Amino acid sequence: LDTNTFGSSHQSIIPNHSYSYPPQDVATYCNTATTKRRNEATMYDRVNQSDAGSDVHAGAMNRSRGERLTDKLVAFGWLLIAMLTARWTKFYAQIWSGDDINRGLLHLGVIGIGVVVSLALYLTVYLPRVKGLADSSAWSVYCPYVIPSMTATGIITTLILIRSFWDKWGFLSPLILGTQCMGCIMSLHFIPAF
């Protein structure tokens, strides 16, 4: 095979166009890309790299008063909806003495809630206060199975609780239980940090 013949025939196949990308001057292209990245970077604030940023409550302290007030109002709204729903459905009376509720499944659901709350307290109180692991990124190394266990237990507990109340409220059971759950979670906004 003759390289001259191959080269000349190959050149005749490829059209001779002048492309605009990449530019002829590589240094100009790199400088333009660097300038573009710098302009995009100025749209964002720098992340605080000091040790104060690793504090558990540092994020809440850096927020504006309006943002904190909005969070409290949303939490209060969920708490109010949960209380009105509990009053309208007589939720707590049904738990204690309702005849249409599957008691065995309700007891399993309460045990599941206890497991999830115990694991959450382990992660949020025991590890930071006793073991000194304040950074949540250490959880995946120190106790890698806690989060998946909490997730699986929470999903199974939710399904069990929905089934235990299904005979009483039917299709409204997930909504009623969901508002009660959100009310309980949002009530934690009103507990002072320790």
Secondary structure, DSSP 8 states (H G I E B T S, - for coil): --HHHHHHHHHHHS------SS-S-HHHHHHHHHHHHHHHHTTS-----SGGGGSTTHHHHTS-HHHHHHHHHHHHHHHHHHHHHHHHHTHHHHHHH-SSS-HHHHHHHHHHHHHHHHHHHIIIIIIIIII----GGGHHHHSTTHHHHHHHHHHHHHHHHHHHHHHHHGGGHHHHHHHHHHHHHHGGGGS---
